[in-house]
Amino acid sequence: MSDELIIIKEKDRIFIKSLDEEIFRSRISRFLQSGYSLVGKVEILNHGLCKAQLKKNNPDL
């Protein structure tokens, strides 16, 4: 069974990948409510992989 959700944190950035769009969108929503913003657009590839990059709005606070 493959991973349903992969989250990688690097400094003030978060990279999210998932094959489950519902879980993916739920997690994106949580990060947006926690002070992150999307960098670019959410990508949904032909084979169903969802990808997004988020950045902390005020990393020094």
PDBQT receptor file of N, H, CA, C and O in Angstrom, charges set to zero:
ATOM      1  N   MET A   1       0.848  -1.188   0.000  1.00  0.00    +0.000 N 
ATOM      2  CA  MET A   1       0.000   0.000   0.000  1.00  0.00    +0.000 C 
ATOM      3  C   MET A   1       0.886   1.241   0.000  1.00  0.00    +0.000 C 
ATOM      4  O   MET A   1       1.871   1.308   0.735  1.00  0.00    +0.000 OA
ATOM      5  N   SER A   2       0.537   2.211  -0.817  1.00  0.00    +0.000 N 
ATOM      6  H   SER A   2      -0.263   2.157  -1.414  1.00  0.00    +0.000 HD
ATOM      7  CA  SER A   2       1.336   3.429  -0.900  1.00  0.00    +0.000 C 
ATOM      8  C   SER A   2       0.916   4.426   0.170  1.00  0.00    +0.000 C 
ATOM      9  O   SER A   2      -0.164   4.328   0.752  1.00  0.00    +0.000 OA
ATOM     10  N   ASP A   3       1.795   5.383   0.412  1.00  0.00    +0.000 N 
ATOM     11  H   ASP A   3       2.672   5.463  -0.061  1.00  0.00    +0.000 HD
ATOM     12  CA  ASP A   3       1.484   6.438   1.375  1.00  0.00    +0.000 C 
ATOM     13  C   ASP A   3       0.342   7.294   0.851  1.00  0.00    +0.000 C 
ATOM     14  O   ASP A   3       0.313   7.645  -0.329  1.00  0.00    +0.000 OA
ATOM     15  N   GLU A   4      -0.594   7.627   1.724  1.00  0.00    +0.000 N 
ATOM     16  H   GLU A   4      -0.570   7.341   2.682  1.00  0.00    +0.000 HD
ATOM     17  CA  GLU A   4      -1.705   8.479   1.312  1.00  0.00    +0.000 C 
ATOM     18  C   GLU A   4      -1.319   9.949   1.327  1.00  0.00    +0.000 C 
ATOM     19  O   GLU A   4      -1.895  10.755   0.597  1.00  0.00    +0.000 OA
ATOM     20  N   LEU A   5      -0.329  10.302   2.170  1.00  0.00    +0.000 N 
ATOM     21  H   LEU A   5       0.139   9.646   2.763  1.00  0.00    +0.000 HD
ATOM     22  CA  LEU A   5       0.038  11.701   2.315  1.00  0.00    +0.000 C 
ATOM     23  C   LEU A   5       1.510  11.803   2.674  1.00  0.00    +0.000 C 
ATOM     24  O   LEU A   5       1.987  11.108   3.571  1.00  0.00    +0.000 OA
ATOM     25  N   ILE A   6       2.231  12.672   1.973  1.00  0.00    +0.000 N 
ATOM     26  H   ILE A   6       1.844  13.237   1.245  1.00  0.00    +0.000 HD
ATOM     27  CA  ILE A   6       3.633  12.937   2.286  1.00  0.00    +0.000 C 
ATOM     28  C   ILE A   6       3.762  14.433   2.534  1.00  0.00    +0.000 C 
ATOM     29  O   ILE A   6       3.364  15.245   1.699  1.00  0.00    +0.000 OA
ATOM     30  N   ILE A   7       4.321  14.795   3.691  1.00  0.00    +0.000 N 
ATOM     31  H   ILE A   7       4.643  14.135   4.369  1.00  0.00    +0.000 HD
ATOM     32  CA  ILE A   7       4.541  16.194   4.043  1.00  0.00    +0.000 C 
ATOM     33  C   ILE A   7       6.020  16.363   4.354  1.00  0.00    +0.000 C 
ATOM     34  O   ILE A   7       6.566  15.670   5.212  1.00  0.00    +0.000 OA
ATOM     35  N   ILE A   8       6.666  17.290   3.650  1.00  0.00    +0.000 N 
ATOM     36  H   ILE A   8       6.222  17.853   2.953  1.00  0.00    +0.000 HD
ATOM     37  CA  ILE A   8       8.082  17.579   3.869  1.00  0.00    +0.000 C 
ATOM     38  C   ILE A   8       8.191  19.034   4.304  1.00  0.00    +0.000 C 
ATOM     39  O   ILE A   8       7.727  19.934   3.604  1.00  0.00    +0.000 OA
ATOM     40  N   LYS A   9       8.809  19.264   5.472  1.00  0.00    +0.000 N 
ATOM     41  H   LYS A   9       9.186  18.533   6.041  1.00  0.00    +0.000 HD
ATOM     42  CA  LYS A   9       9.004  20.626   5.979  1.00  0.00    +0.000 C 
ATOM     43  C   LYS A   9      10.466  21.006   5.822  1.00  0.00    +0.000 C 
ATOM     44  O   LYS A   9      11.358  20.271   6.245  1.00  0.00    +0.000 OA
ATOM     45  N   GLU A  10      10.709  22.171   5.204  1.00  0.00    +0.000 N 
ATOM     46  H   GLU A  10       9.985  22.769   4.860  1.00  0.00    +0.000 HD
ATOM     47  CA  GLU A  10      12.048  22.724   5.033  1.00  0.00    +0.000 C 
ATOM     48  C   GLU A  10      11.990  24.207   5.359  1.00  0.00    +0.000 C 
ATOM     49  O   GLU A  10      11.413  24.989   4.603  1.00  0.00    +0.000 OA
ATOM     50  N   LYS A  11      12.579  24.596   6.469  1.00  0.00    +0.000 N 
ATOM     51  H   LYS A  11      13.048  23.962   7.083  1.00  0.00    +0.000 HD
ATOM     52  CA  LYS A  11      12.584  25.981   6.950  1.00  0.00    +0.000 C 
ATOM     53  C   LYS A  11      11.153  26.503   7.016  1.00  0.00    +0.000 C 
ATOM     54  O   LYS A  11      10.353  25.990   7.798  1.00  0.00    +0.000 OA
ATOM     55  N   ASP A  12      10.811  27.512   6.212  1.00  0.00    +0.000 N 
ATOM     56  H   ASP A  12      11.461  27.929   5.577  1.00  0.00    +0.000 HD
ATOM     57  CA  ASP A  12       9.463  28.093   6.254  1.00  0.00    +0.000 C 
ATOM     58  C   ASP A  12       8.568  27.560   5.132  1.00  0.00    +0.000 C 
ATOM     59  O   ASP A  12       7.521  28.139   4.844  1.00  0.00    +0.000 OA
ATOM     60  N   ARG A  13       8.981  26.454   4.499  1.00  0.00    +0.000 N 
ATOM     61  H   ARG A  13       9.831  25.983   4.733  1.00  0.00    +0.000 HD
ATOM     62  CA  ARG A  13       8.220  25.864   3.386  1.00  0.00    +0.000 C 
ATOM     63  C   ARG A  13       7.701  24.481   3.743  1.00  0.00    +0.000 C 
ATOM     64  O   ARG A  13       8.314  23.748   4.519  1.00  0.00    +0.000 OA
ATOM     65  N   ILE A  14       6.566  24.143   3.164  1.00  0.00    +0.000 N 
ATOM     66  H   ILE A  14       6.068  24.738   2.533  1.00  0.00    +0.000 HD
ATOM     67  CA  ILE A  14       5.989  22.808   3.313  1.00  0.00    +0.000 C 
ATOM     68  C   ILE A  14       5.624  22.302   1.925  1.00  0.00    +0.000 C 
ATOM     69  O   ILE A  14       4.994  23.009   1.139  1.00  0.00    +0.000 OA
ATOM     70  N   PHE A  15       6.029  21.071   1.633  1.00  0.00    +0.000 N 
ATOM     71  H   PHE A  15       6.541  20.496   2.272  1.00  0.00    +0.000 HD
ATOM     72  CA  PHE A  15       5.703  20.414   0.378  1.00  0.00    +0.000 C 
ATOM     73  C   PHE A  15       4.766  19.259   0.700  1.00  0.00    +0.000 C 
ATOM     74  O   PHE A  15       5.069  18.434   1.562  1.00  0.00    +0.000 OA
ATOM     75  N   ILE A  16       3.632  19.198   0.013  1.00  0.00    +0.000 N 
ATOM     76  H   ILE A  16       3.386  19.869  -0.686  1.00  0.00    +0.000 HD
ATOM     77  CA  ILE A  16       2.633  18.160   0.277  1.00  0.00    +0.000 C 
ATOM     78  C   ILE A  16       2.363  17.400  -1.019  1.00  0.00    +0.000 C 
ATOM     79  O   ILE A  16       2.191  17.989  -2.086  1.00  0.00    +0.000 OA
ATOM     80  N   LYS A  17       2.332  16.061  -0.891  1.00  0.00    +0.000 N 
ATOM     81  H   LYS A  17       2.472  15.583  -0.024  1.00  0.00    +0.000 HD
ATOM     82  CA  LYS A  17       1.993  15.185  -2.020  1.00  0.00    +0.000 C 
ATOM     83  C   LYS A  17       1.019  14.136  -1.516  1.00  0.00    +0.000 C 
ATOM     84  O   LYS A  17       1.158  13.628  -0.403  1.00  0.00    +0.000 OA
ATOM     85  N   SER A  18       0.033  13.816  -2.342  1.00  0.00    +0.000 N 
ATOM     86  H   SER A  18      -0.079  14.228  -3.246  1.00  0.00    +0.000 HD
ATOM     87  CA  SER A  18      -0.931  12.792  -1.950  1.00  0.00    +0.000 C 
ATOM     88  C   SER A  18      -1.636  12.225  -3.174  1.00  0.00    +0.000 C 
ATOM     89  O   SER A  18      -1.837  12.916  -4.173  1.00  0.00    +0.000 OA
ATOM     90  N   LEU A  19      -2.007  10.951  -3.073  1.00  0.00    +0.000 N 
ATOM     91  H   LEU A  19      -1.844  10.390  -2.261  1.00  0.00    +0.000 HD
ATOM     92  CA  LEU A  19      -2.834  10.328  -4.103  1.00  0.00    +0.000 C 
ATOM     93  C   LEU A  19      -4.310  10.404  -3.746  1.00  0.00    +0.000 C 
ATOM     94  O   LEU A  19      -5.164  10.067  -4.566  1.00  0.00    +0.000 OA
ATOM     95  N   ASP A  20      -4.618  10.843  -2.537  1.00  0.00    +0.000 N 
ATOM     96  H   ASP A  20      -3.925  11.117  -1.871  1.00  0.00    +0.000 HD
ATOM     97  CA  ASP A  20      -6.005  10.972  -2.073  1.00  0.00    +0.000 C 
ATOM     98  C   ASP A  20      -6.357  12.459  -2.039  1.00  0.00    +0.000 C 
ATOM     99  O   ASP A  20      -5.909  13.187  -1.153  1.00  0.00    +0.000 OA
ATOM    100  N   GLU A  21      -7.155  12.902  -3.001  1.00  0.00    +0.000 N 
ATOM    101  H   GLU A  21      -7.519  12.310  -3.720  1.00  0.00    +0.000 HD
ATOM    102  CA  GLU A  21      -7.450  14.329  -3.127  1.00  0.00    +0.000 C 
ATOM    103  C   GLU A  21      -8.202  14.882  -1.925  1.00  0.00    +0.000 C 
ATOM    104  O   GLU A  21      -7.984  16.033  -1.547  1.00  0.00    +0.000 OA
ATOM    105  N   GLU A  22      -9.069  14.104  -1.323  1.00  0.00    +0.000 N 
ATOM    106  H   GLU A  22      -9.246  13.169  -1.630  1.00  0.00    +0.000 HD
ATOM    107  CA  GLU A  22      -9.830  14.569  -0.162  1.00  0.00    +0.000 C 
ATOM    108  C   GLU A  22      -8.903  14.845   1.027  1.00  0.00    +0.000 C 
ATOM    109  O   GLU A  22      -9.005  15.894   1.663  1.00  0.00    +0.000 OA
ATOM    110  N   ILE A  23      -8.009  13.914   1.325  1.00  0.00    +0.000 N 
ATOM    111  H   ILE A  23      -7.926  13.062   0.808  1.00  0.00    +0.000 HD
ATOM    112  CA  ILE A  23      -7.043  14.107   2.415  1.00  0.00    +0.000 C 
ATOM    113  C   ILE A  23      -6.127  15.285   2.095  1.00  0.00    +0.000 C 
ATOM    114  O   ILE A  23      -5.828  16.097   2.970  1.00  0.00    +0.000 OA
ATOM    115  N   PHE A  24      -5.687  15.377   0.855  1.00  0.00    +0.000 N 
ATOM    116  H   PHE A  24      -5.930  14.718   0.144  1.00  0.00    +0.000 HD
ATOM    117  CA  PHE A  24      -4.808  16.454   0.405  1.00  0.00    +0.000 C 
ATOM    118  C   PHE A  24      -5.456  17.819   0.631  1.00  0.00    +0.000 C 
ATOM    119  O   PHE A  24      -4.847  18.705   1.230  1.00  0.00    +0.000 OA
ATOM    120  N   ARG A  25      -6.675  17.988   0.157  1.00  0.00    +0.000 N 
ATOM    121  H   ARG A  25      -7.170  17.268  -0.330  1.00  0.00    +0.000 HD
ATOM    122  CA  ARG A  25      -7.356  19.285   0.293  1.00  0.00    +0.000 C 
ATOM    123  C   ARG A  25      -7.638  19.628   1.758  1.00  0.00    +0.000 C 
ATOM    124  O   ARG A  25      -7.577  20.795   2.146  1.00  0.00    +0.000 OA
ATOM    125  N   SER A  26      -7.941  18.624   2.559  1.00  0.00    +0.000 N 
ATOM    126  H   SER A  26      -7.990  17.676   2.243  1.00  0.00    +0.000 HD
ATOM    127  CA  SER A  26      -8.165  18.840   3.984  1.00  0.00    +0.000 C 
ATOM    128  C   SER A  26      -6.899  19.367   4.655  1.00  0.00    +0.000 C 
ATOM    129  O   SER A  26      -6.955  20.309   5.445  1.00  0.00    +0.000 OA
ATOM    130  N   ARG A  27      -5.770  18.761   4.341  1.00  0.00    +0.000 N 
ATOM    131  H   ARG A  27      -5.725  17.995   3.699  1.00  0.00    +0.000 HD
ATOM    132  CA  ARG A  27      -4.507  19.188   4.950  1.00  0.00    +0.000 C 
ATOM    133  C   ARG A  27      -4.094  20.570   4.462  1.00  0.00    +0.000 C 
ATOM    134  O   ARG A  27      -3.593  21.373   5.249  1.00  0.00    +0.000 OA
ATOM    135  N   ILE A  28      -4.296  20.865   3.172  1.00  0.00    +0.000 N 
ATOM    136  H   ILE A  28      -4.703  20.213   2.533  1.00  0.00    +0.000 HD
ATOM    137  CA  ILE A  28      -4.013  22.200   2.640  1.00  0.00    +0.000 C 
ATOM    138  C   ILE A  28      -4.831  23.234   3.407  1.00  0.00    +0.000 C 
ATOM    139  O   ILE A  28      -4.307  24.277   3.800  1.00  0.00    +0.000 OA
ATOM    140  N   SER A  29      -6.099  22.949   3.617  1.00  0.00    +0.000 N 
ATOM    141  H   SER A  29      -6.524  22.102   3.298  1.00  0.00    +0.000 HD
ATOM    142  CA  SER A  29      -6.987  23.854   4.340  1.00  0.00    +0.000 C 
ATOM    143  C   SER A  29      -6.469  24.127   5.750  1.00  0.00    +0.000 C 
ATOM    144  O   SER A  29      -6.487  25.270   6.206  1.00  0.00    +0.000 OA
ATOM    145  N   ARG A  30      -6.010  23.089   6.439  1.00  0.00    +0.000 N 
ATOM    146  H   ARG A  30      -5.996  22.160   6.068  1.00  0.00    +0.000 HD
ATOM    147  CA  ARG A  30      -5.467  23.264   7.800  1.00  0.00    +0.000 C 
ATOM    148  C   ARG A  30      -4.245  24.170   7.804  1.00  0.00    +0.000 C 
ATOM    149  O   ARG A  30      -4.118  25.043   8.662  1.00  0.00    +0.000 OA
ATOM    150  N   PHE A  31      -3.341  23.961   6.840  1.00  0.00    +0.000 N 
ATOM    151  H   PHE A  31      -3.444  23.252   6.143  1.00  0.00    +0.000 HD
ATOM    152  CA  PHE A  31      -2.146  24.795   6.779  1.00  0.00    +0.000 C 
ATOM    153  C   PHE A  31      -2.504  26.245   6.445  1.00  0.00    +0.000 C 
ATOM    154  O   PHE A  31      -1.902  27.163   7.001  1.00  0.00    +0.000 OA
ATOM    155  N   LEU A  32      -3.462  26.468   5.558  1.00  0.00    +0.000 N 
ATOM    156  H   LEU A  32      -3.952  25.722   5.107  1.00  0.00    +0.000 HD
ATOM    157  CA  LEU A  32      -3.883  27.829   5.227  1.00  0.00    +0.000 C 
ATOM    158  C   LEU A  32      -4.459  28.534   6.453  1.00  0.00    +0.000 C 
ATOM    159  O   LEU A  32      -4.232  29.729   6.642  1.00  0.00    +0.000 OA
ATOM    160  N   GLN A  33      -5.196  27.811   7.280  1.00  0.00    +0.000 N 
ATOM    161  H   GLN A  33      -5.380  26.840   7.126  1.00  0.00    +0.000 HD
ATOM    162  CA  GLN A  33      -5.756  28.372   8.512  1.00  0.00    +0.000 C 
ATOM    163  C   GLN A  33      -4.680  28.613   9.568  1.00  0.00    +0.000 C 
ATOM    164  O   GLN A  33      -4.894  29.376  10.510  1.00  0.00    +0.000 OA
ATOM    165  N   SER A  34      -3.525  27.965   9.415  1.00  0.00    +0.000 N 
ATOM    166  H   SER A  34      -3.351  27.345   8.650  1.00  0.00    +0.000 HD
ATOM    167  CA  SER A  34      -2.433  28.082  10.389  1.00  0.00    +0.000 C 
ATOM    168  C   SER A  34      -1.377  29.101   9.974  1.00  0.00    +0.000 C 
ATOM    169  O   SER A  34      -0.278  29.105  10.529  1.00  0.00    +0.000 OA
ATOM    170  N   GLY A  35      -1.687  29.960   9.015  1.00  0.00    +0.000 N 
ATOM    171  H   GLY A  35      -2.580  29.958   8.565  1.00  0.00    +0.000 HD
ATOM    172  CA  GLY A  35      -0.766  31.027   8.651  1.00  0.00    +0.000 C 
ATOM    173  C   GLY A  35       0.152  30.742   7.478  1.00  0.00    +0.000 C 
ATOM    174  O   GLY A  35       1.156  31.433   7.307  1.00  0.00    +0.000 OA
ATOM    175  N   TYR A  36      -0.159  29.755   6.675  1.00  0.00    +0.000 N 
ATOM    176  H   TYR A  36      -0.974  29.193   6.814  1.00  0.00    +0.000 HD
ATOM    177  CA  TYR A  36       0.614  29.461   5.470  1.00  0.00    +0.000 C 
ATOM    178  C   TYR A  36      -0.155  29.953   4.251  1.00  0.00    +0.000 C 
ATOM    179  O   TYR A  36      -1.372  30.128   4.307  1.00  0.00    +0.000 OA
ATOM    180  N   SER A  37       0.556  30.176   3.152  1.00  0.00    +0.000 N 
ATOM    181  H   SER A  37       1.545  30.034   3.107  1.00  0.00    +0.000 HD
ATOM    182  CA  SER A  37      -0.094  30.524   1.891  1.00  0.00    +0.000 C 
ATOM    183  C   SER A  37       0.488  29.645   0.787  1.00  0.00    +0.000 C 
ATOM    184  O   SER A  37       1.622  29.176   0.882  1.00  0.00    +0.000 OA
ATOM    185  N   LEU A  38      -0.302  29.431  -0.254  1.00  0.00    +0.000 N 
ATOM    186  H   LEU A  38      -1.224  29.811  -0.331  1.00  0.00    +0.000 HD
ATOM    187  CA  LEU A  38       0.140  28.609  -1.383  1.00  0.00    +0.000 C 
ATOM    188  C   LEU A  38       1.200  29.342  -2.193  1.00  0.00    +0.000 C 
ATOM    189  O   LEU A  38       1.099  30.548  -2.417  1.00  0.00    +0.000 OA
ATOM    190  N   VAL A  39       2.203  28.615  -2.626  1.00  0.00    +0.000 N 
ATOM    191  H   VAL A  39       2.285  27.635  -2.445  1.00  0.00    +0.000 HD
ATOM    192  CA  VAL A  39       3.205  29.128  -3.550  1.00  0.00    +0.000 C 
ATOM    193  C   VAL A  39       2.846  28.529  -4.905  1.00  0.00    +0.000 C 
ATOM    194  O   VAL A  39       2.967  27.319  -5.100  1.00  0.00    +0.000 OA
ATOM    195  N   GLY A  40       2.414  29.351  -5.825  1.00  0.00    +0.000 N 
ATOM    196  H   GLY A  40       2.316  30.333  -5.666  1.00  0.00    +0.000 HD
ATOM    197  CA  GLY A  40       1.963  28.828  -7.117  1.00  0.00    +0.000 C 
ATOM    198  C   GLY A  40       0.585  28.207  -6.992  1.00  0.00    +0.000 C 
ATOM    199  O   GLY A  40      -0.234  28.638  -6.180  1.00  0.00    +0.000 OA
ATOM    200  N   LYS A  41       0.340  27.191  -7.805  1.00  0.00    +0.000 N 
ATOM    201  H   LYS A  41       1.005  26.841  -8.465  1.00  0.00    +0.000 HD
ATOM    202  CA  LYS A  41      -0.970  26.540  -7.844  1.00  0.00    +0.000 C 
ATOM    203  C   LYS A  41      -0.872  25.108  -7.340  1.00  0.00    +0.000 C 
ATOM    204  O   LYS A  41       0.198  24.500  -7.348  1.00  0.00    +0.000 OA
ATOM    205  N   VAL A  42      -2.004  24.584  -6.904  1.00  0.00    +0.000 N 
ATOM    206  H   VAL A  42      -2.874  25.077  -6.897  1.00  0.00    +0.000 HD
ATOM    207  CA  VAL A  42      -2.108  23.163  -6.585  1.00  0.00    +0.000 C 
ATOM    208  C   VAL A  42      -2.047  22.406  -7.905  1.00  0.00    +0.000 C 
ATOM    209  O   VAL A  42      -2.743  22.760  -8.858  1.00  0.00    +0.000 OA
ATOM    210  N   GLU A  43      -1.220  21.367  -7.966  1.00  0.00    +0.000 N 
ATOM    211  H   GLU A  43      -0.655  21.080  -7.193  1.00  0.00    +0.000 HD
ATOM    212  CA  GLU A  43      -1.106  20.547  -9.174  1.00  0.00    +0.000 C 
ATOM    213  C   GLU A  43      -1.783  19.204  -8.943  1.00  0.00    +0.000 C 
ATOM    214  O   GLU A  43      -1.572  18.564  -7.912  1.00  0.00    +0.000 OA
ATOM    215  N   ILE A  44      -2.590  18.782  -9.895  1.00  0.00    +0.000 N 
ATOM    216  H   ILE A  44      -2.761  19.301 -10.732  1.00  0.00    +0.000 HD
ATOM    217  CA  ILE A  44      -3.170  17.441  -9.875  1.00  0.00    +0.000 C 
ATOM    218  C   ILE A  44      -2.790  16.796 -11.202  1.00  0.00    +0.000 C 
ATOM    219  O   ILE A  44      -3.309  17.160 -12.257  1.00  0.00    +0.000 OA
ATOM    220  N   LEU A  45      -1.882  15.837 -11.132  1.00  0.00    +0.000 N 
ATOM    221  H   LEU A  45      -1.460  15.540 -10.275  1.00  0.00    +0.000 HD
ATOM    222  CA  LEU A  45      -1.350  15.194 -12.330  1.00  0.00    +0.000 C 
ATOM    223  C   LEU A  45      -2.324  14.165 -12.890  1.00  0.00    +0.000 C 
ATOM    224  O   LEU A  45      -3.255  13.743 -12.204  1.00  0.00    +0.000 OA
ATOM    225  N   ASN A  46      -2.107  13.766 -14.133  1.00  0.00    +0.000 N 
ATOM    226  H   ASN A  46      -1.351  14.108 -14.691  1.00  0.00    +0.000 HD
ATOM    227  CA  ASN A  46      -2.999  12.820 -14.820  1.00  0.00    +0.000 C 
ATOM    228  C   ASN A  46      -3.209  11.520 -14.059  1.00  0.00    +0.000 C 
ATOM    229  O   ASN A  46      -4.310  10.970 -14.079  1.00  0.00    +0.000 OA
ATOM    230  N   HIS A  47      -2.183  11.022 -13.392  1.00  0.00    +0.000 N 
ATOM    231  H   HIS A  47      -1.289  11.470 -13.376  1.00  0.00    +0.000 HD
ATOM    232  CA  HIS A  47      -2.296   9.757 -12.672  1.00  0.00    +0.000 C 
ATOM    233  C   HIS A  47      -2.844   9.934 -11.251  1.00  0.00    +0.000 C 
ATOM    234  O   HIS A  47      -2.900   8.973 -10.484  1.00  0.00    +0.000 OA
ATOM    235  N   GLY A  48      -3.255  11.180 -10.896  1.00  0.00    +0.000 N 
ATOM    236  H   GLY A  48      -3.209  11.961 -11.520  1.00  0.00    +0.000 HD
ATOM    237  CA  GLY A  48      -3.935  11.409  -9.628  1.00  0.00    +0.000 C 
ATOM    238  C   GLY A  48      -3.090  11.973  -8.508  1.00  0.00    +0.000 C 
ATOM    239  O   GLY A  48      -3.613  12.237  -7.425  1.00  0.00    +0.000 OA
ATOM    240  N   LEU A  49      -1.793  12.167  -8.730  1.00  0.00    +0.000 N 
ATOM    241  H   LEU A  49      -1.368  11.952  -9.610  1.00  0.00    +0.000 HD
ATOM    242  CA  LEU A  49      -0.948  12.724  -7.681  1.00  0.00    +0.000 C 
ATOM    243  C   LEU A  49      -1.242  14.210  -7.517  1.00  0.00    +0.000 C 
ATOM    244  O   LEU A  49      -1.215  14.968  -8.486  1.00  0.00    +0.000 OA
ATOM    245  N   CYS A  50      -1.524  14.619  -6.285  1.00  0.00    +0.000 N 
ATOM    246  H   CYS A  50      -1.547  14.003  -5.498  1.00  0.00    +0.000 HD
ATOM    247  CA  CYS A  50      -1.772  16.020  -5.950  1.00  0.00    +0.000 C 
ATOM    248  C   CYS A  50      -0.513  16.581  -5.299  1.00  0.00    +0.000 C 
ATOM    249  O   CYS A  50       0.074  15.939  -4.428  1.00  0.00    +0.000 OA
ATOM    250  N   LYS A  51      -0.092  17.784  -5.720  1.00  0.00    +0.000 N 
ATOM    251  H   LYS A  51      -0.569  18.305  -6.427  1.00  0.00    +0.000 HD
ATOM    252  CA  LYS A  51       1.120  18.388  -5.175  1.00  0.00    +0.000 C 
ATOM    253  C   LYS A  51       0.877  19.861  -4.896  1.00  0.00    +0.000 C 
ATOM    254  O   LYS A  51       0.164  20.543  -5.632  1.00  0.00    +0.000 OA
ATOM    255  N   ALA A  52       1.491  20.342  -3.805  1.00  0.00    +0.000 N 
ATOM    256  H   ALA A  52       2.070  19.788  -3.207  1.00  0.00    +0.000 HD
ATOM    257  CA  ALA A  52       1.418  21.762  -3.489  1.00  0.00    +0.000 C 
ATOM    258  C   ALA A  52       2.614  22.159  -2.645  1.00  0.00    +0.000 C 
ATOM    259  O   ALA A  52       3.219  21.337  -1.958  1.00  0.00    +0.000 OA
ATOM    260  N   GLN A  53       2.936  23.441  -2.713  1.00  0.00    +0.000 N 
ATOM    261  H   GLN A  53       2.444  24.110  -3.271  1.00  0.00    +0.000 HD
ATOM    262  CA  GLN A  53       3.987  24.018  -1.886  1.00  0.00    +0.000 C 
ATOM    263  C   GLN A  53       3.367  25.185  -1.127  1.00  0.00    +0.000 C 
ATOM    264  O   GLN A  53       2.640  25.993  -1.704  1.00  0.00    +0.000 OA
ATOM    265  N   LEU A  54       3.657  25.269   0.161  1.00  0.00    +0.000 N 
ATOM    266  H   LEU A  54       4.248  24.612   0.630  1.00  0.00    +0.000 HD
ATOM    267  CA  LEU A  54       3.151  26.351   0.991  1.00  0.00    +0.000 C 
ATOM    268  C   LEU A  54       4.309  27.054   1.679  1.00  0.00    +0.000 C 
ATOM    269  O   LEU A  54       5.369  26.464   1.894  1.00  0.00    +0.000 OA
ATOM    270  N   LYS A  55       4.097  28.325   2.024  1.00  0.00    +0.000 N 
ATOM    271  H   LYS A  55       3.236  28.804   1.849  1.00  0.00    +0.000 HD
ATOM    272  CA  LYS A  55       5.121  29.119   2.695  1.00  0.00    +0.000 C 
ATOM    273  C   LYS A  55       4.500  29.806   3.899  1.00  0.00    +0.000 C 
ATOM    274  O   LYS A  55       3.373  30.296   3.827  1.00  0.00    +0.000 OA
ATOM    275  N   LYS A  56       5.238  29.842   5.011  1.00  0.00    +0.000 N 
ATOM    276  H   LYS A  56       6.153  29.443   5.069  1.00  0.00    +0.000 HD
ATOM    277  CA  LYS A  56       4.776  30.523   6.220  1.00  0.00    +0.000 C 
ATOM    278  C   LYS A  56       4.725  32.018   5.932  1.00  0.00    +0.000 C 
ATOM    279  O   LYS A  56       5.688  32.586   5.417  1.00  0.00    +0.000 OA
ATOM    280  N   ASN A  57       3.601  32.659   6.264  1.00  0.00    +0.000 N 
ATOM    281  H   ASN A  57       2.819  32.197   6.682  1.00  0.00    +0.000 HD
ATOM    282  CA  ASN A  57       3.430  34.078   5.962  1.00  0.00    +0.000 C 
ATOM    283  C   ASN A  57       4.382  34.965   6.742  1.00  0.00    +0.000 C 
ATOM    284  O   ASN A  57       4.964  35.883   6.164  1.00  0.00    +0.000 OA
ATOM    285  N   ASN A  58       4.564  34.723   8.041  1.00  0.00    +0.000 N 
ATOM    286  H   ASN A  58       4.091  33.977   8.510  1.00  0.00    +0.000 HD
ATOM    287  CA  ASN A  58       5.459  35.508   8.883  1.00  0.00    +0.000 C 
ATOM    288  C   ASN A  58       6.367  34.566   9.663  1.00  0.00    +0.000 C 
ATOM    289  O   ASN A  58       6.105  34.296  10.836  1.00  0.00    +0.000 OA
ATOM    290  N   PRO A  59       7.442  34.053   9.033  1.00  0.00    +0.000 N 
ATOM    291  CA  PRO A  59       8.270  33.042   9.692  1.00  0.00    +0.000 C 
ATOM    292  C   PRO A  59       9.002  33.551  10.927  1.00  0.00    +0.000 C 
ATOM    293  O   PRO A  59       9.407  32.747  11.766  1.00  0.00    +0.000 OA
ATOM    294  N   ASP A  60       9.186  34.870  11.063  1.00  0.00    +0.000 N 
ATOM    295  H   ASP A  60       8.857  35.523  10.381  1.00  0.00    +0.000 HD
ATOM    296  CA  ASP A  60       9.920  35.414  12.208  1.00  0.00    +0.000 C 
ATOM    297  C   ASP A  60       9.057  35.584  13.446  1.00  0.00    +0.000 C 
ATOM    298  O   ASP A  60       9.582  35.810  14.536  1.00  0.00    +0.000 OA
ATOM    299  N   LEU A  61       7.745  35.479  13.298  1.00  0.00    +0.000 N 
ATOM    300  H   LEU A  61       7.318  35.295  12.412  1.00  0.00    +0.000 HD
ATOM    301  CA  LEU A  61       6.854  35.682  14.449  1.00  0.00    +0.000 C 
ATOM    302  C   LEU A  61       6.662  34.417  15.231  1.00  0.00    +0.000 C 
ATOM    303  O   LEU A  61       5.942  34.412  16.230  1.00  0.00    +0.000 OA
TER     304      LEU A  61
